[in-house]
Amino acid sequence: MQTHEPLYRRKKVTLVDALDRVIDKGAYVDGEIVLRVADIDLVFIGLRLLITSISRAEKLSGRRMGAMPQHRAEDLAQIRKLEHQLRALEHNLSQTIDVGKPKEASNGIAKLTLTLIELIKQLMERETIRRIDLGTLKETEIQKLGLTFKLMEKKIQQLKIIFGIKGELNLDLGPLGNLL
């Protein structure tokens, strides 16, 4: 379970913590870019960008984003499919064939890719927890999200075994600290 302690009170803040805060609180960028060639304006780009979580957008607007999903047979079928995939991955995880020791370069690329996937997964998990705390998710949505996150975790474990990656996924960002 993630802590809701403010970032400034934590001794160790990771990039995932900082990105989560931006998503939770929101960020707004308004700008203009003019592309010039030979001192002649040729292209104008106007940019208005709002980055925020669905829970923050719903709180700010006072309404639910999108239509209220209904409890559908497709949801239950998707839940059963996710449970089946999770069981199959859990069963096959210990039987994953050792493809040999990959070269260091491919191992590094695999670790970087999996670390970025883990970063995105953790950000989505934190938003899921906020939405659960706010009560804006239905039970079937919570179930589908939970199973999907478990499935992602098992697939990440499987890929770590295939690429011979040991230990936790993380990147040292030097003076910025760790990514995760």
C-alpha positions, -999 to +999 in steps of 0.1 A: +000+000+000+014+034-010+018+061+017-001+093+014+026+112+033+036+145+016+068+143-005+086+170+015+083+149+046+099+119+030+137+116+033+141+097+000+120+109-030+122+090-063+113+102-098+082+080-097+072+099-065+077+133-083+058+121-114+030+108-093+027+142-076+025+160-109-002+135-121-021+138-088-019+176-085-019+184-122+003+205-144-006+231-170+016+242-198+007+271-222+031+281-248+037+292-284+064+282-308+072+299-340+095+281-365+115+304-386+138+299-416+159+328-428+142+351-403+108+344-418+081+329-396+068+298-413+050+277-387+031+286-356+024+260-329+001+269-301+003+245-272-021+241-242-014+210-223-030+198-191-016+167-174-036+153-145-051+122-131-087+113-138-095+116-100-081+152-100-100+161-132-132+147-118-127+166-085-120+199-104-150+195-128-174+181-102-184+153-125-174+118-136-152+117-167-170+096-193-201+076-189-208+056-158-199+020-168-226-006-164-219-041-149-217-060-182-211-096-191-180-085-211-165-073-178-170-107-162-156-124-193-125-101-192-120-108-155-121-146-162-097-142-191-073-121-169-075-147-141-067-175-166-037-156-180-025-150-145-028-187-135-010-197-167+019-172-161+022-183-125+024-219-135+049-213-164+071-188-144+091-216-128+093-235-161+105-206-182+133-219-204+167-204-197+176-190-231+212-187-221+230-157-209+222-128-232+248-103-241+252-074-217+238-048-242+206-067-247+204-072-210+208-035-204+181-026-230+158-052-215+163-038-180+158-003-191+126-012-209+112-032-180+121-004-156+102+021-177+072-003-178+075-006-140+075+032-137+043+035-157+027+006-138+035+021-104+020+055-115-011+038-127-014+018-095-011+050-074-039+066-094-060+034-090-055+036-052-067+073-053-097+063-073-105+035-049-101+059-020-125+083-037-150+056-044-152+064-081-145+028-093-170+000-094-162-034-079-157-050-114-134-021-124-113-026-092-112-064-099-101-059-135-074-034-126-061-056-098-059-086-120-043-066-148-016-052-124-009-088-111-007-100-147+017-072-156+039-080-125+040-117-135+050-109-171+077-085-158+090-114-136+089-137-166+109-113-187+134-107-160+140-145-159+143-147-197+169-119-198+187-130-167+179-098-147+184-103-110+172-080-083+148-050-084+142-029-114+154+007-109+177+033-124+202+054-105+197+090-118+227+103-101+220+135-081+183+131-088+182+098-068+166+066-080+138+064-106+117+041-085 
